Amino acid sequence: MGFSLGMIVEGSVAILLAVTIGYCVVLNARLKRLHQDREQFTKVIGDLVQATSLAKSAVMELKTAALEADNQLSEKLTETERFERILAEQVLSGQALIEKIAKITAAARNHELAEKKSEPARAIAPVEPVEPANRLQSALQQLSMRPGIGGRAA
């Protein structure tokens, strides 16, 4: 039995050794794939870091562009508000001027009508233009010569 037990032990050790060697071969193949995957993973991480840095710089450029656009828009809004105030003042001034012209024209018409009523009927002579001293007088003369306005602003 000693001989057969030794052989059994030796055979068992040989089988276990063969199984161990086979398992080592399988583990070696897995380790090689793991190292290959690790290299690919390292490349992927490097690409990801590069893409992240590019995205970060793009976001910073977008922020800068947005701030510049905001500043330009604010300046244009300020300028527009200034022009709006100026235009409103000019419109009010123009309205006041038109009202004055309308009052003057109405007064001139009333004066003409009063003169016509007080004078005896005579032939109406064509009105010859008189050279006005300034633009206002010229505008008033033109307004007074228009029939049907009656001192109303256009």
C-alpha positions as CSV (number, residue, x, y, z in Angstrom):
1,M,0.0,0.0,0.0
2,G,2.9,2.2,0.6
3,F,3.7,2.1,-3.0
4,S,0.3,2.7,-4.2
5,L,-0.3,5.4,-1.7
6,G,2.8,7.2,-2.8
7,M,1.8,6.8,-6.4
8,I,-1.7,8.2,-5.6
9,V,-0.2,11.1,-3.7
10,E,2.4,11.7,-6.6
11,G,-0.4,11.4,-9.2
12,S,-2.6,13.8,-7.2
13,V,0.2,16.3,-6.9
14,A,0.9,15.9,-10.7
15,I,-2.8,16.5,-11.4
16,L,-3.0,19.5,-9.1
17,L,0.2,20.9,-10.6
18,A,-1.3,20.4,-14.1
19,V,-4.6,22.1,-13.0
20,T,-2.6,24.9,-11.3
21,I,-0.5,25.5,-14.5
22,G,-3.7,25.5,-16.6
23,Y,-5.3,28.0,-14.2
24,C,-2.1,30.2,-14.4
25,V,-2.4,30.2,-18.2
26,V,-6.0,31.3,-18.0
27,L,-5.1,34.0,-15.4
28,N,-2.2,35.1,-17.5
29,A,-4.5,35.6,-20.5
30,R,-7.0,37.5,-18.4
31,L,-4.2,39.7,-17.0
32,K,-3.0,40.5,-20.6
33,R,-6.6,41.5,-21.5
34,L,-6.8,43.6,-18.4
35,H,-3.6,45.4,-19.2
36,Q,-4.8,46.0,-22.8
37,D,-8.1,47.3,-21.4
38,R,-6.2,49.5,-19.0
39,E,-4.2,51.1,-21.8
40,Q,-7.5,51.7,-23.7
41,F,-9.1,53.0,-20.5
42,T,-6.1,55.4,-20.0
43,K,-6.5,56.6,-23.6
44,V,-10.3,57.1,-23.1
45,I,-9.6,59.1,-19.9
46,G,-7.0,61.2,-21.6
47,D,-9.5,62.0,-24.4
48,L,-12.2,62.8,-21.9
49,V,-9.9,65.2,-20.0
50,Q,-9.0,66.9,-23.3
51,A,-12.6,67.2,-24.3
52,T,-13.5,68.6,-20.9
53,S,-10.7,71.2,-21.1
54,L,-11.9,72.2,-24.6
55,A,-15.5,72.5,-23.4
56,K,-14.4,74.6,-20.4
57,S,-12.5,77.0,-22.6
58,A,-15.5,77.2,-25.0
59,V,-17.8,78.0,-22.0
60,M,-15.4,80.7,-20.9
61,E,-15.4,82.2,-24.4
62,L,-19.2,82.0,-24.5
63,K,-19.4,83.8,-21.1
64,T,-17.0,86.5,-22.4
65,A,-19.1,86.9,-25.5
66,A,-22.3,87.1,-23.5
67,L,-20.9,89.8,-21.2
68,E,-19.7,91.8,-24.2
69,A,-23.1,91.5,-25.9
70,D,-24.8,92.5,-22.6
71,N,-22.6,95.6,-22.3
72,Q,-23.2,96.6,-25.9
73,L,-26.9,96.0,-25.4
74,S,-26.9,98.1,-22.2
75,E,-25.1,100.9,-24.0
76,K,-27.6,100.8,-26.9
77,L,-30.5,100.8,-24.5
78,T,-29.1,103.8,-22.7
79,E,-28.6,105.6,-26.0
80,T,-32.1,104.7,-27.1
81,E,-33.6,106.0,-23.9
82,R,-31.7,109.3,-24.3
83,F,-32.9,109.6,-27.9
84,E,-36.4,108.8,-26.7
85,R,-36.3,111.6,-24.2
86,I,-34.9,114.1,-26.8
87,L,-37.6,113.0,-29.3
88,A,-40.3,113.4,-26.7
89,E,-39.1,116.9,-25.8
90,Q,-39.0,117.8,-29.5
91,V,-42.5,116.4,-30.0
92,L,-43.8,118.5,-27.1
93,S,-42.0,121.6,-28.4
94,G,-43.5,120.9,-31.9
95,Q,-47.0,120.5,-30.5
96,A,-46.7,123.8,-28.6
97,L,-45.4,125.5,-31.7
98,I,-48.3,124.1,-33.8
99,E,-50.8,125.3,-31.1
100,K,-49.3,128.8,-31.2
101,I,-49.4,128.8,-35.0
102,A,-53.0,127.6,-34.9
103,K,-54.0,130.4,-32.5
104,I,-52.2,133.0,-34.5
105,T,-53.9,131.8,-37.7
106,A,-57.3,131.8,-36.1
107,A,-56.7,135.3,-34.8
108,A,-55.6,136.4,-38.3
109,R,-58.7,134.9,-39.8
110,N,-61.0,136.5,-37.3
111,H,-59.3,139.8,-38.0
112,E,-59.7,139.3,-41.7
113,L,-63.4,138.4,-41.3
114,A,-63.9,141.5,-39.1
115,E,-62.3,143.7,-41.7
116,K,-64.3,142.2,-44.5
117,K,-67.5,142.8,-42.6
118,S,-66.6,146.4,-41.8
119,E,-65.6,147.4,-45.4
120,P,-68.1,147.9,-48.1
121,A,-68.3,145.2,-50.7
122,R,-65.6,145.6,-53.3
123,A,-63.8,143.5,-55.8
124,I,-61.4,141.1,-54.2
125,A,-58.0,141.8,-55.4
126,P,-55.6,138.9,-55.7
127,V,-53.3,138.6,-52.7
128,E,-49.8,139.3,-53.6
129,P,-47.2,137.5,-51.6
130,V,-45.2,139.7,-49.3
131,E,-41.7,138.7,-48.6
132,P,-41.7,137.7,-44.9
133,A,-39.0,138.7,-42.6
134,N,-38.5,135.2,-41.3
135,R,-39.7,131.6,-41.7
136,L,-42.4,131.9,-39.0
137,Q,-44.0,134.8,-40.8
138,S,-43.8,132.8,-44.1
139,A,-45.4,129.8,-42.5
140,L,-48.2,131.9,-41.0
141,Q,-48.8,133.6,-44.3
142,Q,-49.1,130.3,-46.1
143,L,-51.4,129.0,-43.4
144,S,-53.6,132.0,-43.5
145,M,-54.0,131.8,-47.3
146,R,-55.3,128.2,-47.1
147,P,-59.0,127.9,-47.2
148,G,-60.9,125.6,-44.8
149,I,-58.2,125.2,-42.1
150,G,-59.9,127.5,-39.6
151,G,-56.9,127.5,-37.3
152,R,-56.9,123.8,-36.7
153,A,-53.6,121.9,-36.7
154,A,-53.1,119.2,-39.3
